[in-house]
Amino acid sequence: MATILKSDEREFQESPNKIDNYRIFTDISRIKKGVNPENLNFDLRQLNPDQYSAPFHFHRYAEELFLIISGSATLRTPNGLEIVNSGDLIFFEKGKTGAHQLYNHTNKSCIYLDIRTYIGYDIAEYPDSDKILIAPSFEIYNKNSQMSYFDGETKIKDKWKEIV
């Protein structure tokens, strides 16, 4: 079944759990109409002046595509900064080379469509803060506390004795 999300029915609400500098708004008309994609997720975003879309990040298991619908923003990638404008399509591949962040450097809102693949899980990495986020549980860990596979596993015989 086709679901039409009419432009005159848009309702942007501030995305929950955001902090200063990262206040982004998302159109909730998709949710109101019960559209819940399984593999092709999307959101219409409103990035207001002097705000960042999200911390600089990349996805290990998801590709992402932005279509700038109106306005302008500065895009940060591993290659540096570039201005993106209405009509521009930006593709982010999986992995470090697909890292990205938008900043609205203008005095008008930037509206963009954020489309991303979703296979039921993802891991996002945040190079500026050395965090990883595991989705869909949204557990966040410091990447620097990485352990080897057998750390903490050397006393297995003692564990078994406790069980028996």
TAQUI-V177743 format. One record per pair of residues at least 4 apart in sequence whose ideal C-beta (glycine too) atoms are under 8 Angstrom apart, sorted by the first residue. I is the first residue (numbers start at 1). J is the second residue. If there is no record, write none. Layout:
[[I;J] [I;J]]
This chain:
[[3;33] [3;34] [3;35] [5;9] [5;10] [5;27] [5;29] [5;30] [5;33] [5;35] [5;44] [6;29] [9;29] [10;27] [10;29] [10;44] [11;27] [11;28] [11;29] [11;32] [12;25] [12;26] [12;27] [12;28] [12;44] [12;46] [13;25] [13;26] [13;28] [14;18] [14;23] [14;24] [14;25] [15;23] [15;24] [15;25] [15;26] [18;22] [18;23] [18;24] [19;23] [21;50] [21;51] [21;52] [22;51] [22;52] [22;53] [22;54] [22;55] [23;48] [23;51] [24;45] [24;46] [24;47] [24;51] [24;53] [24;54] [25;45] [25;46] [25;47] [25;48] [26;43] [26;44] [26;45] [26;46] [27;43] [27;44] [27;45] [27;46] [28;32] [29;33] [29;44] [30;35] [30;42] [30;43] [30;44] [31;35] [37;41] [37;42] [37;118] [38;118] [39;117] [39;118] [39;119] [40;115] [40;116] [40;117] [40;118] [41;115] [41;116] [41;117] [41;118] [42;113] [42;114] [42;115] [42;116] [43;113] [43;114] [44;69] [44;111] [44;112] [44;113] [44;114] [45;53] [45;111] [45;112] [45;113] [45;114] [46;109] [46;110] [46;111] [47;51] [47;52] [47;53] [47;71] [47;73] [47;102] [47;104] [47;109] [47;110] [47;111] [47;112] [48;104] [48;109] [49;104] [49;106] [49;107] [49;108] [49;109] [50;104] [50;105] [51;103] [51;104] [52;101] [52;102] [52;103] [53;73] [53;101] [53;102] [53;103] [54;101] [55;101] [55;126] [55;128] [55;129] [56;76] [56;99] [56;100] [56;101] [56;126] [56;127] [56;128] [57;99] [57;100] [57;101] [57;124] [57;125] [57;126] [57;127] [57;133] [58;92] [58;94] [58;95] [58;96] [58;97] [58;98] [58;99] [58;100] [58;124] [58;125] [58;127] [59;63] [59;64] [59;92] [59;94] [59;98] [59;116] [59;122] [59;123] [59;124] [60;94] [60;95] [60;122] [60;123] [60;124] [60;125] [61;94] [61;119] [61;121] [61;122] [61;123] [62;94] [62;116] [62;117] [62;118] [62;119] [62;122] [63;91] [63;92] [63;93] [63;94] [63;98] [63;116] [63;117] [64;91] [64;92] [64;98] [64;100] [64;114] [64;115] [64;116] [64;117] [65;89] [65;90] [65;91] [65;92] [65;114] [65;115] [65;116] [66;84] [66;88] [66;89] [66;90] [66;92] [66;102] [66;112] [66;113] [66;114] [66;115] [67;88] [67;89] [67;112] [67;113] [67;115] [68;72] [68;73] [68;84] [68;85] [68;86] [68;87] [68;88] [68;89] [68;90] [68;110] [68;111] [68;112] [69;86] [69;111] [69;112] [69;113] [70;86] [70;109] [70;110] [70;111] [71;85] [71;86] [71;104] [71;106] [71;108] [71;109] [71;110] [71;111] [72;83] [72;84] [72;85] [72;86] [72;104] [72;105] [72;106] [72;108] [72;110] [73;83] [73;84] [73;102] [73;103] [73;104] [73;105] [73;106] [73;110] [73;112] [74;81] [74;82] [74;83] [74;84] [74;102] [74;103] [74;104] [74;105] [75;81] [75;82] [75;83] [75;84] [75;90] [75;100] [75;101] [75;102] [76;80] [76;81] [76;100] [76;101] [76;102] [76;103] [77;82] [77;99] [77;100] [78;96] [78;97] [78;99] [83;105] [84;88] [84;90] [84;102] [90;100] [92;98] [92;99] [92;100] [93;97] [93;98] [94;98] [96;125] [96;127] [99;127] [102;110] [102;112] [104;109] [104;110] [106;110] [118;122] [120;136] [121;134] [121;135] [121;136] [122;134] [122;135] [123;132] [123;133] [123;134] [123;135] [124;132] [124;133] [124;135] [125;131] [125;132] [125;133] [125;143] [126;130] [126;131] [126;132] [126;133] [130;142] [130;143] [130;144] [131;140] [131;141] [131;142] [131;143] [132;140] [132;141] [132;143] [133;138] [133;139] [133;140] [134;138] [134;139] [134;140] [134;141] [141;145] [147;151] [147;152] [149;153] [150;154] [155;159] [156;160] [157;161] [158;162] [159;163] [160;164]]
